[in-house]
Amino acid sequence: MNTYSRLPVTFERGEGAWLWDTRGNKYLDALSGIAVCGLGHAHPAVSAALCAQADRLIHTSNLYGVALQERLADALTEAAGMDRAFFCNSGAESIEAAIKLARLYGHQRQIAQPAIVVAEKSFHGRTLATLSATGNRKVQAGFEPLVQGFIRVPYDDVEALHAVARNSPQVVAVLVEPIQGEGGINIPSDDYLREIRALCDRNGWLMMLDEIQTGMARTGRWFAYQHHHDLYPDVISVAKGLANGVPIGACLARGAAAEVYQPGTHGSTFGGNPLACSAALAVIATIRAERLTERAAALGRRLLDGLHAALDGCELVVEVRGRGLMMGIELARPSTHLPALGLERGILFSVQSEKVIRLLPPLIISDAEADEIVSRVAALVREDAARAA
Ligand SMILES: *Cc1c(COP(=O)(O)O)cnc(C)c1O
């Protein structure tokens, strides 16, 4: 169905940070399939794991033990500092799992109409519950009636959360992105997550983080919340970069939150099947072996410095910001035409919130490829600034 207005290109092959279209043109991929292909395209460790597992066993269902799912749960909860994992097949499903977990947690505490606090400009997915949680009218319009039970506050506004704590006894959880991705690479104040943790502790709320875009080493840590020392959320949603393009999602939980679901309360036919888990295990092993969290942090600094230098004095640029390999270049005017221009210049990126160029390059790029991203993007922005001036 006609759900996407697609750019006029079709790719047929990829290698690392590069894609080739059906006409043989070559593109530098600074979007990674929207933060999915963190190891780049056709990574040999992922291909080898998938081929070997496809030859052995693809799926049996969750009616039986799944050894690779248990191994993945161990590896993922260790990286995330969590206790238990539920596996599903997408980001939206991992948020659905978090929403249902929070409601069940509320009902177990005799809260009849549990509510979850969510943020403006957030994005949590396209299913009915997750679009209702999303802070973007465009995502919701036409799909009313929305799912009830969400209270919306401005992002990065601790005072608004305090007001909710005073006025809304039915709240059971706060759900936010540690950095808003679709909303335009919005990085909150340094103490935002810590303030949320304190509020959750004081009120018995669950702190739930949507790390679907920020997770899997993207920001220079396994998960973005780990930039804060000694701080742990109760629930984390993971997907996108988890298996380098094989569909999988996970809802991770810690402490009391990890014991909320019991047999029969939630499920998924495909979730955590051996094929998807084999790819995710290969991703985690590669991030560890190649120290890609540290690498993402270093590359992020290189890209930010490079972009600041290359765009210095360009009046079209409002701000260049980012953490690790999650970056935004905010422009002074609507710039939704830029991805098509980038395509002509052989560079892939997206524009969010109409004015923010979003860069999510693979974690495996070389320094030279990082510099090439800087020069291609900066040239494009300067060209566009000159054209309109
Ligand atoms: C992509 C994304 C989702 C939705 O994931 P899907 O796999 O598309 O369902 C939810 N939250 C955030 C922060 C995302 O970036």
The ligand as an SDF file (V2000), in Angstrom:
LIG
                    3D

 15 15  0  0  0  0  0  0  0  0999 V2000
   11.9520    3.3630   15.1530 C   0  0  0  0  0  0  0  0  0  0  0  0
   11.4870    3.6890   16.5140 C   0  0  0  0  0  0  0  0  0  0  0  0
   10.3570    3.0710   17.0700 C   0  0  0  0  0  0  0  0  0  0  0  0
    9.4830    2.0980   16.2910 C   0  0  0  0  0  0  0  0  0  0  0  0
   10.1970    0.9740   15.8600 O   0  0  0  0  0  0  0  0  0  0  0  0
    9.5530    0.0500   14.6950 P   0  0  0  0  0  0  0  0  0  0  0  0
   10.5360   -1.0770   14.5920 O   0  0  0  0  0  0  0  0  0  0  0  0
    9.4730    0.8900   13.4760 O   0  0  0  0  0  0  0  0  0  0  0  0
    8.2230   -0.3880   15.1800 O   0  0  0  0  0  0  0  0  0  0  0  0
    9.9950    3.4080   18.3530 C   0  0  0  0  0  0  0  0  0  0  0  0
   10.7280    4.2830   19.0780 N   0  0  0  0  0  0  0  0  0  0  0  0
   11.8280    4.8860   18.5850 C   0  0  0  0  0  0  0  0  0  0  0  0
   12.6010    5.8400   19.4420 C   0  0  0  0  0  0  0  0  0  0  0  0
   12.2400    4.6240   17.2900 C   0  0  0  0  0  0  0  0  0  0  0  0
   13.3080    5.2560   16.7960 O   0  0  0  0  0  0  0  0  0  0  0  0
  1  2  1  0
  2  3  1  0
  2 14  2  0
  3  4  1  0
  3 10  2  0
  4  5  1  0
  5  6  1  0
  6  7  2  0
  6  8  1  0
  6  9  1  0
 10 11  1  0
 11 12  2  0
 12 13  1  0
 12 14  1  0
 14 15  1  0
M  END
$$$$
